[in-house]
Amino acid sequence: MSNRAATLCALLIAALWAVGCSSENSANYPPRGAQYGGEYGDGSIEFNDDAQTNATANPDELNLTFVDIKGNQVKLADFRGKKSAVLVFTRGIPATTGSVCPFCTTQTSRLAANYDEFARRDTEVLAVFPGDKSRVDDFRRAVEIESKGQPTPFPLVLDEHFIAVDQLGIRGDLAKPSTYIVDQEGLVRFAYVGAHAGDRPSVKALLKQLDAMSPDPGGTGTPTSTP
C-alpha cells in the first residue's frame, strides 16, 4: 500500500471512530461503565430503585390524548375511575443517527416482563414514543427483540411532533426520559424526569410507589399535585 493510500485509510478509520464516539458519548448517552452496570446490551443496565418525585405536573398537563400503533386514540382521561396509569416517556429516535435508545428498550421490556404486577395493582402502563410516526414501528420491533419476541402487553403510543413533551416541559435532546403515575382520581402521585438517558425509575421503584397509594393503613401516598 502506498503512503498516500495508507494515510487516507488511517484518516477514514479515525473519522468513523470519532462519529461513533460522538454519538454514543453525548450528553444523553454518557460513557459506558460501572454507572450503568457495563455494556448497554448485556442485560445489566440498572435503573433507580429509590427514585422519588423530582418534578411537578398538574392534571391539566396530563389531560393527554395519544394514538397507538394501530391508529386508535388513547386518552389518559379514559382510565379515570377505573385504573391508575403509569405514563412512561421514552426519548424518541434521533434523526442524525437513527439509533434506538438502549435505555428506552430496556426500560420498556422490563415493564412488559412485569406487567402482571402492574395489572394486579389495577394499573395500566402506557409507553410514549415521541417524534415521527414513521419510526414508532422501529422502536416497537427493538422492544420485542429485547423481550425475546414477546409482544408488548400494554399500549405503545405516539406523541407526534413532541406535543405532549413540550406541554410537560420535558424536551431535551429529543425527550427527557420521564415517568408519571396518575391515580384513579386523576391525581399525579409521582413525577420523575431523568437528568440523562439512563436516569429512570426501576420497576421496583414504580411498584413501591403504587403500593404506597394503597388504601391500606400506611399506604396513603403523597400526591404531587391537586385537582
Secondary structure per residue as TSV (DSSP state, phi and psi in degrees):
chain	resnum	aa	ss	phi	psi
A	1	M	-	360.0	133.5
A	2	S	-	-69.8	161.7
A	3	N	H	-60.6	-38.1
A	4	R	H	-64.5	-43.8
A	5	A	H	-65.2	-39.5
A	6	A	H	-64.9	-39.4
A	7	T	H	-65.1	-43.9
A	8	L	H	-62.7	-39.4
A	9	C	H	-63.7	-44.1
A	10	A	H	-63.2	-40.3
A	11	L	H	-64.4	-40.8
A	12	L	H	-63.6	-44.1
A	13	I	H	-62.2	-42.8
A	14	A	H	-63.2	-39.9
A	15	A	H	-65.3	-43.5
A	16	L	H	-64.0	-40.2
A	17	W	H	-63.4	-41.5
A	18	A	H	-64.7	-41.7
A	19	V	H	-61.7	-44.3
A	20	G	H	-62.4	-42.9
A	21	C	H	-68.4	-41.0
A	22	S	H	-67.4	-33.8
A	23	S	H	-75.8	-32.6
A	24	E	H	-89.0	-32.1
A	25	N	S	-103.4	32.8
A	26	S	S	-76.0	-178.5
A	27	A	T	-61.8	-27.5
A	28	N	T	-89.3	-17.3
A	29	Y	S	-127.3	82.5
A	30	P	-	-60.3	161.8
A	31	P	-	-57.0	148.6
A	32	R	-	-64.0	152.1
A	33	G	B	162.5	-167.8
A	34	A	G	-61.5	-27.1
A	35	Q	G	-57.4	-31.0
A	36	Y	G	-113.5	13.9
A	37	G	T	77.1	19.0
A	38	G	B	110.9	-148.4
A	39	E	-	-66.6	149.7
A	40	Y	G	-58.9	-42.2
A	41	G	G	-95.4	10.7
A	42	D	G	-95.6	10.2
A	43	G	S	84.5	3.3
A	44	S	-	-107.7	16.0
A	45	I	-	-61.4	133.5
A	46	E	-	-116.7	135.9
A	47	F	-	-109.8	177.1
A	48	N	B	-84.0	110.4
A	49	D	T	-73.4	-18.3
A	50	D	T	-113.5	24.7
A	51	A	-	-60.5	132.1
A	52	Q	-	-122.3	157.6
A	53	T	-	-49.6	128.9
A	54	N	-	-132.1	12.4
A	55	A	S	-146.3	171.5
A	56	T	-	-123.2	151.1
A	57	A	-	-157.6	141.6
A	58	N	-	-106.5	161.6
A	59	P	T	-56.2	-33.6
A	60	D	T	-62.9	-40.0
A	61	E	T	-65.5	-27.3
A	62	L	T	-100.9	16.3
A	63	N	-	-84.6	71.9
A	64	L	-	-109.8	150.1
A	65	T	E	-125.4	130.4
A	66	F	E	-121.6	178.2
A	67	V	E	-126.0	130.0
A	68	D	E	-82.0	-180.0
A	69	I	T	-70.0	-10.4
A	70	K	T	-97.9	1.3
A	71	G	S	89.9	6.9
A	72	N	-	-86.6	142.5
A	73	Q	E	-71.4	138.9
A	74	V	E	-127.0	113.6
A	75	K	E	-105.8	130.9
A	76	L	G	-62.1	-32.5
A	77	A	G	-64.3	-21.3
A	78	D	G	-66.5	-18.4
A	79	F	G	-87.6	-8.1
A	80	R	T	-58.6	129.4
A	81	G	T	79.1	-0.8
A	82	K	T	-119.9	-52.5
A	83	K	-	-144.4	156.4
A	84	S	E	-78.8	165.3
A	85	A	E	-136.6	135.7
A	86	V	E	-105.1	115.7
A	87	L	E	-106.5	115.6
A	88	V	E	-115.8	115.3
A	89	F	E	-91.5	120.8
A	90	T	-	-86.9	179.0
A	91	R	-	-81.4	-31.3
A	92	G	-	96.5	-174.9
A	93	I	-	-119.9	122.8
A	94	P	-	-66.4	137.7
A	95	A	T	-67.6	-28.1
A	96	T	T	-69.6	-44.3
A	97	T	T	-103.4	-28.8
A	98	G	-	70.8	13.3
A	99	S	-	-90.2	143.0
A	100	V	-	-83.3	134.5
A	101	C	-	-63.9	119.2
A	102	P	H	-66.7	-30.4
A	103	F	H	-66.7	-37.0
A	104	C	H	-66.1	-44.7
A	105	T	H	-68.1	-38.3
A	106	T	H	-65.3	-46.5
A	107	Q	H	-59.9	-46.6
A	108	T	H	-65.8	-40.5
A	109	S	H	-67.9	-33.9
A	110	R	H	-71.3	-37.2
A	111	L	H	-61.9	-40.7
A	112	A	H	-64.6	-42.3
A	113	A	H	-64.7	-26.4
A	114	N	T	-109.7	19.9
A	115	Y	H	-59.2	-34.6
A	116	D	H	-59.8	-32.6
A	117	E	H	-67.8	-36.5
A	118	F	H	-70.7	-42.6
A	119	A	H	-61.4	-38.2
A	120	R	H	-63.3	-23.1
A	121	R	T	-99.8	20.4
A	122	D	T	53.1	48.4
A	123	T	E	-130.5	133.4
A	124	E	E	-98.6	148.1
A	125	V	E	-110.7	134.8
A	126	L	E	-124.9	121.9
A	127	A	E	-99.6	122.1
A	128	V	E	-102.3	124.2
A	129	F	E	-104.3	112.9
A	130	P	E	-91.5	141.9
A	131	G	S	125.3	-149.0
A	132	D	-	-75.2	127.5
A	133	K	G	-63.4	-19.3
A	134	S	G	-71.4	-13.2
A	135	R	G	-104.7	-7.5
A	136	V	H	-64.1	-32.3
A	137	D	H	-70.1	-31.0
A	138	D	H	-62.0	-42.0
A	139	F	H	-66.2	-44.2
A	140	R	H	-57.8	-45.4
A	141	R	H	-64.2	-39.1
A	142	A	H	-64.2	-39.0
A	143	V	H	-65.8	-41.3
A	144	E	H	-67.1	-33.9
A	145	I	H	-63.5	-45.2
A	146	E	H	-61.4	-32.4
A	147	S	T	-92.2	16.3
A	148	K	T	57.4	40.9
A	149	G	T	89.6	-5.3
A	150	Q	-	-78.1	132.2
A	151	P	-	-67.7	152.0
A	152	T	-	-71.5	125.2
A	153	P	S	-81.3	-2.9
A	154	F	S	-124.1	165.3
A	155	P	-	-64.7	132.2
A	156	L	E	-103.3	115.3
A	157	V	E	-119.5	158.4
A	158	L	E	-105.6	133.0
A	159	D	E	-111.6	81.1
A	160	E	G	-68.1	138.9
A	161	H	G	66.1	15.1
A	162	F	G	60.0	32.7
A	163	I	H	-64.3	-50.9
A	164	A	H	-67.6	-36.8
A	165	V	H	-58.7	-46.6
A	166	D	H	-69.5	-34.8
A	167	Q	H	-63.2	-35.9
A	168	L	H	-88.3	-7.3
A	169	G	T	70.6	34.9
A	170	I	-	-115.3	27.2
A	171	R	B	-78.1	134.7
A	172	G	S	-134.1	-131.0
A	173	D	S	-81.6	100.2
A	174	L	S	70.4	-136.8
A	175	A	B	-105.5	146.8
A	176	K	-	-76.3	136.5
A	177	P	-	-62.6	121.3
A	178	S	E	-139.5	145.9
A	179	T	E	-135.5	134.4
A	180	Y	E	-129.8	141.6
A	181	I	E	-114.8	123.7
A	182	V	E	-116.1	125.9
A	183	D	-	-81.8	-180.0
A	184	Q	T	-65.2	-19.8
A	185	E	T	-91.4	-2.8
A	186	G	S	92.8	4.3
A	187	L	-	-76.8	139.9
A	188	V	E	-84.5	109.1
A	189	R	E	-96.6	-13.0
A	190	F	E	-158.0	134.2
A	191	A	E	-143.3	118.6
A	192	Y	E	-133.6	123.1
A	193	V	E	-115.4	120.9
A	194	G	-	-71.5	144.4
A	195	A	S	-79.6	-20.6
A	196	H	S	-155.2	177.6
A	197	A	T	-60.9	-29.8
A	198	G	T	-93.5	-0.5
A	199	D	-	-89.9	94.9
A	200	R	-	-144.6	148.7
A	201	P	B	-70.3	141.8
A	202	S	-	-77.1	169.5
A	203	V	H	-59.0	-41.8
A	204	K	H	-57.7	-43.8
A	205	A	H	-63.9	-40.5
A	206	L	H	-68.4	-41.9
A	207	L	H	-64.7	-35.2
A	208	K	H	-63.0	-41.7
A	209	Q	H	-64.0	-42.8
A	210	L	H	-65.2	-38.4
A	211	D	H	-66.6	-32.9
A	212	A	H	-68.7	-19.4
A	213	M	T	-84.4	-5.2
A	214	S	S	-61.4	145.1
A	215	P	S	-70.9	-6.7
A	216	D	S	-64.0	154.7
A	217	P	T	-54.1	135.2
A	218	G	T	82.4	2.5
A	219	G	-	-123.4	45.5
A	220	T	-	-82.7	-26.3
A	221	G	-	72.4	169.6
A	222	T	-	-131.6	108.9
A	223	P	-	-61.5	145.8
A	224	T	S	-92.6	0.1
A	225	S	S	-157.6	169.9
A	226	T	-	-121.7	155.1
A	227	P	-	-59.9	360.0
